[in-house]
Structure formats: structure tokens, C-alpha cells
């Protein structure tokens, strides 16, 4: 290991999040002046540059926008509304006796549902199947965290999971989700109700920017797609079908580069989303379904609109 700042070394020895503001490259991460994508150390640092920054506790903002559609058997897909999202995050260095060095990412995220014709953030939505006018509940998930290490869970070294085409790279991740729905009963295996969704991510950028050890974060274009059960506030009452979303976006240079719409919503309804959670955040992740349940049961205050 190359010389680390003493504060970082002390924190890593305890297996916790480093409190230092910088993180130097570990041995094996750099070869011939560039981050080596053939070593687990280099892969971990490159992934950290995609997701956030190699500088501990530096806020990074992602932004994306696109559309949401319905799909039901026997009918044409309907465009339901536009979507616009953001995620503000930061990373801190961690260390594990078996999995080696890594980073903890902590974040909060918002997804707004917008009128496709006016671009305005929806307050209500007319359900075309039931005829009801419904209150819209936007996504405000806090936190959305994960930890990544240089070695896999089975102890094998991490590898670069992407494709390189000249000076361009692309990485994609698919997350099939299948877990007990927090809004359903205790008998989901018997009567259904298990939450079923898939999230799909693409990250694209330049190899020279990804592998430059003197630059703390890599410029990234992002694609996000999601298909899932109907959103709970749509009140589809068991009707067959799914909702799917297709979006594209960027890692922004700063929070100030968010759209005026998103910044106005954050200022009015979600003021804590101007900064990520602390890297020591111990909370379990929030999902839109758990958030919906919390609001309906009075654990969260739904913003006035």
C-alpha cells in the first residue's frame, strides 16, 4: 500500500469509513501511470470514479429524465407521464478483512412524475382504466446506500464488468427484484403480492478519463430503465399489467446544474436533498413502496402541493 493519510489509515484499520478528505491509490491500482483495469485494486478505484469520487465525502449529483408507459395484454402501450430524477451521493473508504479495500456509497434520490404536455410536476393523475383522479406520490428515497469492495463475496478478485471500444467504455447492470411487498399480507406465497421489478443501468464514458489517477471522478452518461408492478398510488386494484420507464442522463458537474424544475421542488419540498447522508449512515435503504406505506401510516409527512 502506498502511503495513506494517517486519518484514513486509522479508520481503515478499524474497518470503518475513512474521515480523511482524500484517498490515495492502493498498490496494484496504477500501472504505467494509469489505473489498471486488470487488477482488483484498479477495478475498485475505477468503479468508485464512476459511482462517485476518490475524494472522501465529496458530493456527486446524477440526473436523468425520460418517460413512463403502461403495458397490458391486448391493448396498445399508453404513455402515462414523463419522469425526472436525481441522486446526490458521496463515498467513504472502507476496509474488510476478507474482501479488502472498498468504498461505502450513501445517497438520497428523487423521482418526479410530470405532465407530458406541460412539463409541470403532477399533483394529481387521471387513471385511464378506473376513471379516478388520484393524488400523485413522487419518489423520495432516503437513504439509498451500498458498499463495494475489491474482492467478491466468495473471495475471488473483482474484475472490470464492462466493454471497451477504443477510448470509450460502457458498463451495464441488471437487477431483477423479487421480494415481499411491504403493502401485502403475510401470505404472499399463497395469494400473490410479491414485489416484482427489474432495474437496468448503463454507464458510459471515456477510458482515458476513467483511468486517469490524477482525476477524482469520471464524467459519465447514464441510462436507467425500470419495469415493475403498478405504482401503489395508481390504485390499479390487481389489474394485469406493468409500468416501464426509460431514461437517460448525466453525472453533473455540480448540484447547481440540476434542472430549474428539480431545484424548485427540492427547495420547496425536499430541502435535505441538497446534500447526501453522512458516510456513517447506518440506516436500511428506503424504497418507494416502503415510503408509500410510511406516508400512509403517518410516519412521514407528505409535502403540500
Secondary structure, DSSP 4 states (H G I P E B T S, - for coil): -PPPPHHHHHHHHTTS---SS--PPPTTSEETTEE-TTSHHHHHHHHHHHHS-SSTT--EEEEEEEEEEEE-TTS---EEEEEEEEEEEEEEEEEETTTEEEEEEEEEEEEEEE-TTT-PBPSEEE-TTT--EEE---EEEE---EEEESB-TTSPBP---SEEETTEEEEEEEEEEEE--TTS-S-HHHH---EEEEEEEEEEEEHHHHS-TT-SS---EEEEEEEESPPGGG--TT-S-EEEEEEEEEE-SSGGGS-HHHHHHHHHH-GGGGSPPPTT--PPPP-HHHHHHHHHTTSSPPPP-
